[in-house]
Amino acid sequence: MRYLTGIVMLVLLTISTFLSANTFTNLNVKASKHPLLDSTVTFVLRDDITALFDADNRFVGDLPQVNAMMTQNSGLNDAEWYLLYLGQAISYQANGQSDLAHQAYEKATDYEANISESQSALPLFNQRYLLQSELYEQQEQFQLAYDQRDEYFDRMIIYYKGLNKARVEELKLKYRTETKQNNNELLKNQNALKELQLQKLAQRKQQRFYLTIVISLIILVFIVLIVRQVQVRKKLKVYAETDPLTGLSNRKVLFEKGARAVEIAKQEQKPLSVMLFDLDHFKMINDEYGHQLGDDALKVITKLAQETVRSRDLLIRFGGEEFIAVLPDATIEQAKAMAERLREKLAQYTPQAPLKNNSITASIGVATLKADMTLDQLIHHADIAMYEAKLSGRNQVLIFNSEMQDKSINCRRNN
Ligand SMILES: Nc1nc2c(ncn2[C@@H]2O[C@H](COP(=O)(O)OP(=O)(O)OP(=O)(O)O)[C@@H](O)[C@H]2O)c(=O)[nH]1
């Protein structure tokens, strides 16, 4: 029976050895660099002691070296003592010195009590159970070998749990850091986008501003051109309608405005008269004093005539030294009175030297509108009256009458 139990234990040990060899020894865990060491290790290990083991946690030192370190005993901590005794035990085990190996393993066990669970669960430390199990197995103490191996697996589970936790924490940290970085990056991109949008907005605003200025300038230029065009037209119209010497309206205006005034007078059945005056012997002034002085005299006469007529009257330079005034709302008597005032004004006017000895007189004819008359006929009547005034000795005002017309017709026939 005892023999059978031994065989079962041996089979179990073989299976577990196989598993441990394939599962744990190939994990390639480096105790000194492993994250578990950084986060949960109780004792820090000296480099020369960790150097006794290779990257796969195999003991690569030798017994004299280990013994020398133990003898020096320069402030070693419990974890370092543990590893030195482990190294010693492995050396003895390799030399077939089983008892000494056991003693060294036991010494290591004593120190293990002071080492944290997480540190003693590291493969570097935990391999002691596996190695001691193998020693028991060689000595056919299968129960003890089994217990050691069982302990070895329990600790490996602790180790892997810790490892997993550390990795999860590490991943969490990595994830958080990456998320933070991504968020920062996102924020940066959003800010850059905002900045770009603002720049674009500012650019559009600027473009709109320039466009508005350009359009405004174009509109302004158009307005200026139109205003100038209107002004030029106005000026041309004024030039076309104004006598340049006296500034009075010319014949063109007489036949436009005068005709309109005649129409209104007829419609409203109101009186309208005209007075036509021609300067007497004006040729003599020109001949004696020259045209320039003649021009000056014409300007003075214009001024006197303007002072005499009313603001609603239409004063026109009709010809060379001949003027006509259309007088709306004026009866023949009112027109004659106005003509008299003008004649007197001219006669009383004393010109400046060298004309001062010459008086300027005018012969004036007045006529009034009848229901069936045109402007031309009215002017013609005034002209006949003025001509009659000339014939009658000049410097006088005559009202048109039918006898004058007959006389004028006869004169034309005789001529
Ligand atoms: N200085 C000047 N003289 C002008 C102007 N227009 C016409 N005359 C002159 O007026 C004179 C008119 O002469 P006439 O037609 O013979 O008439 P008058 O000498 O005034 O004699 P009566 O009309 O018969 O009294 C001419 O000498 C014209 O040269 C003008 O704009 N300036």
The ligand as an SDF file (V2000), in Angstrom:
LIG
                    3D

 32 34  0  0  0  0  0  0  0  0999 V2000
  -22.1570  148.2000  -77.5760 N   0  0  0  0  0  0  0  0  0  0  0  0
  -23.1080  147.4960  -78.1180 C   0  0  0  0  0  0  0  0  0  0  0  0
  -23.8750  147.9850  -79.1140 N   0  0  0  0  0  0  0  0  0  0  0  0
  -24.8590  147.2310  -79.6500 C   0  0  0  0  0  0  0  0  0  0  0  0
  -25.1420  145.9650  -79.2010 C   0  0  0  0  0  0  0  0  0  0  0  0
  -26.1640  145.4770  -79.9320 N   0  0  0  0  0  0  0  0  0  0  0  0
  -26.5210  146.4150  -80.8110 C   0  0  0  0  0  0  0  0  0  0  0  0
  -25.7430  147.4910  -80.6440 N   0  0  0  0  0  0  0  0  0  0  0  0
  -25.7320  148.7120  -81.3600 C   0  0  0  0  0  0  0  0  0  0  0  0
  -26.9600  149.4120  -81.2700 O   0  0  0  0  0  0  0  0  0  0  0  0
  -27.0500  150.2690  -82.3820 C   0  0  0  0  0  0  0  0  0  0  0  0
  -28.4120  150.2660  -82.9240 C   0  0  0  0  0  0  0  0  0  0  0  0
  -28.4380  151.2650  -83.9240 O   0  0  0  0  0  0  0  0  0  0  0  0
  -29.7280  151.5960  -84.7240 P   0  0  0  0  0  0  0  0  0  0  0  0
  -30.4930  150.3290  -85.0710 O   0  0  0  0  0  0  0  0  0  0  0  0
  -29.3210  152.3810  -85.8710 O   0  0  0  0  0  0  0  0  0  0  0  0
  -30.6140  152.4140  -83.7950 O   0  0  0  0  0  0  0  0  0  0  0  0
  -30.2830  153.6650  -82.9200 P   0  0  0  0  0  0  0  0  0  0  0  0
  -28.9710  154.2220  -83.2210 O   0  0  0  0  0  0  0  0  0  0  0  0
  -30.4420  153.2520  -81.4830 O   0  0  0  0  0  0  0  0  0  0  0  0
  -31.3640  154.6470  -83.3440 O   0  0  0  0  0  0  0  0  0  0  0  0
  -32.8970  154.5470  -83.0680 P   0  0  0  0  0  0  0  0  0  0  0  0
  -33.1710  153.1750  -82.6790 O   0  0  0  0  0  0  0  0  0  0  0  0
  -33.5310  154.8930  -84.3370 O   0  0  0  0  0  0  0  0  0  0  0  0
  -33.1570  155.4960  -82.0020 O   0  0  0  0  0  0  0  0  0  0  0  0
  -25.9900  149.8050  -83.3840 C   0  0  0  0  0  0  0  0  0  0  0  0
  -24.9170  150.6970  -83.4350 O   0  0  0  0  0  0  0  0  0  0  0  0
  -25.5280  148.4970  -82.7970 C   0  0  0  0  0  0  0  0  0  0  0  0
  -24.1730  148.2370  -83.1020 O   0  0  0  0  0  0  0  0  0  0  0  0
  -24.3430  145.4370  -78.1460 C   0  0  0  0  0  0  0  0  0  0  0  0
  -24.5130  144.3570  -77.6840 O   0  0  0  0  0  0  0  0  0  0  0  0
  -23.3540  146.2500  -77.6580 N   0  0  0  0  0  0  0  0  0  0  0  0
  1  2  1  0
  2  3  2  0
  2 32  1  0
  3  4  1  0
  4  5  2  0
  4  8  1  0
  5  6  1  0
  5 30  1  0
  6  7  2  0
  7  8  1  0
  8  9  1  0
  9 10  1  0
  9 28  1  0
 10 11  1  0
 11 12  1  0
 11 26  1  0
 12 13  1  0
 13 14  1  0
 14 15  2  0
 14 16  1  0
 14 17  1  0
 17 18  1  0
 18 19  2  0
 18 20  1  0
 18 21  1  0
 21 22  1  0
 22 23  2  0
 22 24  1  0
 22 25  1  0
 26 27  1  0
 26 28  1  0
 28 29  1  0
 30 31  2  0
 30 32  1  0
M  END
$$$$
